[in-house]
Amino acid sequence: MQTSFLVISDGRDMTWLQAAFTTLGSLEVMSAEAARSCQTLQRYVLIIIDTTSVPEYVPLIVNLRQHAPAAQVIVVAASPSWPSAREALRAGAADYLSTSMRPRDFIAALVAILARPVHTPGSHLQHAREVPKETT
């Protein structure tokens, strides 16, 4: 079975991304509205949200985490910022990447993300809870 990836975008030129994904699996593109009502989101292992097309991406991340809990959700931005990245990660995104990355570096980042456990909201805080207290 071929691995399926989803890009949530308005369909702007994704040629470079589609070409890069040919070695990884099949890539589909759909609008945010279509993704919100899609009944088969669980078939995707990776979902990429393009912030150029989806300016209100945080509620979409929350929706995707509920309907596709096994998928990694990535946010890509043309103009990334720390506050936006923090907001996306807190909502459940696995990562926040720049669209200005070279395709080879972008794919390497995605492969590394796919190798990690699925990110869930608040999981970045889990380690802090597990640190044993010092005994005196």
N, C-alpha and C positions, 0 to 999 in steps of 0.2 A: 504494500500500500504506500502511495506517495504522501509525503508530508505536506500539509496544507498550511499556508500562511495567508493572513488577511491584512490589507491596508485599508484603513478608513480615511478616505480622502474624497475630494470633489472630482477626482479623475484627471487632475492636471498631469503634465508630462511625467510619467513614472517609468519611462523607457529604461533609464539606467538601472533602476531598482528591479524591474522585471527581468532584465538581462542578467543581473547579478544572482537572482534567485533560481535561475535555471539549473544550477548545480545543487541547490538545496531542496527543491520541491516545487509545488505549484503555488502561484501567487494569485490571489483574487483581490479586486478593488471594489469597495462599495461605499456609499455615503453613510454619514452618521445616522441619518433617519432609518436607512435600511438595516444598519447594524442593530439599532435599538429594537427593531421588530423581528430580527432574524431568529428563527427557531433552531438553527443548527450551528450556533457559535461554538459548541463544544468540540467540533471536528477540527478546529484550528489549534495548532501548538503555539503559534505566535501571532499576536495582533498588534499592528503598528498604527498609531493614531497620528495623523499629520495635523499639527496645530494651525497651519495655514488655512486648512479647510474646516477645522473644528476648534474654534476659539474657546468654546465652553467644554473643554475636554475632561475636567474633573468629574462631573456627573456621569459622563460616558464611561470613564474608568471604573467607577463604582458599579455601574450597570453591567459592564463586561465581567468584572470579578464575580458578580452574582450568577451570571448565566454561562460563564466559561471559566470556572475556577481552576482548571488544569492548564489553561493557556498563560503564557507569558505576555504581558501587555507592555508595549514600548511606546513612548511618546517621542516624536521627532519634531524639531523646531528649527526654523530658519534663523531665528534670533533667540537662542537659548538664554535663560537667566536663572540664577540660583533660586530666587523665590518661586519661580514657575516649576523648576525641577523638584524642589522640596514639596510643593503642593501635589505634584503628580505622584511622587514616591509615597507620600502619606496616604494618598487615595488608593494605592495598590499597584502602581506601575512598577515594573521590574527595572526600568532604566529610562533615562531621558537623554537623547542623542541629538547632535546637530546634523542637519541635512547637508551641511557643507563638507562633511567627511568624504574622503575618496571612497568610491564604491568598494574597493578591496578592504579598506579599514572598517567600513560600515558592516560588511558581511562578516568580518572577523569578530566584530563586537557582537553581532547577532548570534554567531556560533557559540561564543563564550556565554552569552546570556542563556541560550538553550541548554547549556551544560549545567547551569545552576538550578537549585530547587526553585519551585514556583514561589514568587514573592506574594505575600499577603499583607494587607494593611497592618502596620504595627510590628511586622516580623523583624524589622531592623532594631527594634527595642528588646527583642527576646533575649539576646545575648546578655544584655545588662541585667536582666532578671535572673539569669542563671549563674552569675558570678558569685562564688561562695564568699560569705563574710569571713573576715579574719577572726580566728579564735585567739583569745588571749590567755 
